[in-house]
Amino acid sequence: MNKVPHCLPEMLFMLLADVVVTSVDTSGEVIRVEACSAADGAACPGCGSWSCRVHGSYLRFPGDLPVVGRPVAVALRVRRFACANAECPRRTFVEQVPGLTRRHDRWTERLRSLLGALGLALAGRADRHPRQPEHRAANGPSAA
């Protein structure tokens, strides 16, 4: 089994300033990571007003890339904020963690980038390996 580095919490989200890793469990087959946002507040996507008034919170479970060959399960606590603008049609909104989540998305940005690159490498042909040459007819390319 691959050994998990001791600096795993720092490595996972080290480029994301507003993410705090609260716990990492490496005892099972799956590496379980609990994290939350450290931002003071968030901007309402409806009107752009900044809000620090927390309405509630819940857990999101975005898919992430494996670490040292083991799957990673992320439990990200996100907050629901009350919009500070009384004129805004949105009463509440959920914070997005830049570089980690998108609205209604089920993957981290790292996994999204890898899947996008893989899709481009396969050119939409999921049944092909990225380095496998295209099959040609026995007579060579057809004349136009």
N, C-alpha and C positions, 0 to 999 in steps of 0.2 A: 504494500500500500504506500502511496506517496505521502511523505511527511509534510504537514502544513507548517509554513514558517511562523515564527513567533510574532513577527511584525504584520500579520495578516490584517488586523483592523486598520492600520495606517495605510497599507497597500491598496485595499479595496476601493476606497473613495478619497484618496489623498489629493486629487486635483479638484475636489469639490469643497469649497470653503464653507458652505452653509450646511454641511452634513456632519452629524455626530454619530459615530458608531457606538451604541450603548452596550451591545454584547455580541460575542461570537462563540458559537458552540461547534467544536470540531470533533466531538466524541462519536458521532454516527457516520453513516455513509454520506449524508448530505451536510454541507457546511451551512449552518443557520446563522444569519446575520440580522440583528435588530438595529435599526437606525432611525434617526429623526432629524428634522430640520432645525438649524440653529438661527435662522433668520428672525429678525425682530417682528416682521410683519410681511405683508404681501400686497401687490397692486391688484385691484379689481380688474378682471379682464373685460368687464362691461364698460366701465367709465374711466378706469385708470387711477382712481383714488387709492391712496395708501391706507391700509387698515392694520391696526395692531390688536383689534378686539376679537378674541378667539370665541367662536360660537360652539365649537366642539372639535373632536378629532376622531380619526379611525385609521385602521391599518390597510395599507396597500401591499400587494405581493407581486411586484414586477419580476419577470424572468430575467436572469442575469447569466453572464458567461461562467463556465466552470473555472475552478481554481485548482491547480495541480491535479487535473484529471477528475476532480470530484464536483458534483453539481452543487450550486449555491442557491439557497432559498433566502430571499431578502424579505424582511418584514419592515416596511417603512411607515412610520407614523406620520401622517400628514394632518394638518389642521384646517378646519373650515372657519373662515373669517366672516364677520358681518361687515358689509360694505358701509363705509363712513358717509357716503353721499346719499342723502335722503331722496334725491331725485332719480337715482339709479334704479332701473327695473330689476336688477339682481339684488336680492336681499343678502344672500350669502354666496361664497365662492371658496373653492379649495385651492390651497397653495400648490404650486408646481416647483419642484426642485430643479433649477437650471443645471443641465448636464446629466441629469439622472432620470427625470420623468417628463412626460408630456400628458396633456389632458386626454383622458379616455384610453391611454396606452397601457399595454400589458407587459412591455419590455423596458429594460433600462436602455439608455442611449448607447452604451457599449454593445449590447446585444443587437440593437437595431442597426448600428453601423456595420457589424460583422455580417448580419443577414443581408443587408443591402449590397455589400461588396461581393458576397457569395452569389447573389442573384445576378449581378453584373458579370461576374466571371463565368457563370454558366449560361449567360445570354438567354435566360428564360427556359433553358432545357434542363430540367431537374433530373432527367434520366442519364445525363452525361457527367463524367468527371471533368473538372476544369482543364486538365491537360490532355484529355483524350481527343485525338484528331477526329474530325467529322468523317463519316463513312462516305466513300464515293463509289459510284457504280463501277463495275469491272472494266468497262470501256473507257473510263476516265470521265472528265467533265463533258457534259452534253453540249453540242454545238447550238448556238442560238440562231 
